[in-house]
Amino acid sequence: MDDLWTPAADSSLRDELFGFTTYTLALLFAIIIGILIVRLLTMRFAPTVLRTIIRSEAIKGKTVQDSDKALGTAVGVGLAMVAINLMIEDMERTGSPILMPSIAVSFLPGILQFIVAIALVVWAFRLVNIVQDVVALFDNDDVLDGTEKTLISAVQSTLRFVIIFVGAVFVADSMGFDLTSLIAGLGISGLALALAAKDSISNFFGAITVLLDRPFKVGDWIVVGTAEGEVIEINLRTTLIRTSADTIITMPNANLVNTPVENWGKRRWRRWQTKFHLDINADGDAVASFCERVMDDIKENPKTLKEDSSFCQVSMISATSLDVDLNLYWDVSGGVEERQERAKFIIRLKNIAEDLGIEFYDGRVRQQR
């Protein structure tokens, strides 16, 4: 600070008041005014800059919402901390007009660093909320399912923990704690805690793995070892699976990482194979027409695919019936839609048979005759 204006030795600016020179008090007052001005400018222009950089309207809202005050405080007090440190350094210069009591020299930089750390933690905490909007930005259906909500919760919790940890380190440093001893103590305590809660930690990282790799999502039908059912909820520690018997299996997430998972919900199509028994007295040409019309229905159906691999043809003849094998592939989103499309298809198939005068074989009716 050699370039600062230095008052004369007999100037009233060198008069002392409570251990400060008048010159020092004037600088401190100017710094306070500077903090307010910088804070106001940051609150005014930071949201504008962020809105220019960020294109998503949803993210803009969460990013700048109520975060301008904390950011303005951090920037203003941060610059003040730099100025105070320069003033303290200048006190060592011979003839320096700056004078502060030792208590101010000892505590003032730490207090400012404490305020900066708290302001940054508050600002970062408010920014954590944009995680949901970032996930929604890449979501194709604009609806957050259970898996995505769990991912958001896990990421937000992790970020908050990191923010608190880093903020605590800066706060401890501002209060004069020995960070080397503190970090060493935290390392020992963390090791003991990790050993005591290793299962919970394994489940937590298992949840992170499931949420990032996404081997399944809420609503998928999966098989894990001897457990089979529909995934109804993915939590940070466990995944809930509803079985076909309507019971709930609570599966630790660590097991999902170490055990092969068969996901029926990842199927690109749903194959349906069945057999129809036609009356042995049915006309052969009518049966051939029946198979052709069924295939035409399959090819024209928007809910089927792999027409080249689909078939409807006579496979067996017996003394009482003609057996027709049917193979097709549904292009549906789930079991409910598959059952609905199958019901419609069976009704159309029955109408085709009636139109051609074909009856289905019923062993019970034959026995009564």
Secondary structure, 3 states (H helix, E strand, C coil): CCCCCCCCCCCHHHCEECCEEHHHHHHHHHHHHHHHHHHHHHHHHHHHHHHHHCCCHHHHHHHHCCCHHHHHHHHHHHHHHHHHHHHHHHCCCCCCCCCCCHHHHHHHHHHHHHHHHHHHHHHHHHHCCHHHHHHHHCCCCCCCCHHHHHHHHHHHHHHHHHHHHHHHHHHHHHCCCCHHHHHHHHHHHHHHHHHHCHHHHHHHHHHHHHHHHCCCCCCCEEEECCEEEEEEEECCCEEEEECCCCCEEEEEHHHHHHCCEEEHHHCCCEEEEEEEEEECCCCHHHHHHHHHHHHHHHHHCCCEECHHHCEEEEEEECCCEEEEEEEEEECCCCHHHHHHHHHHHHHHHHHHHHHCCCCECCHHHHHHC
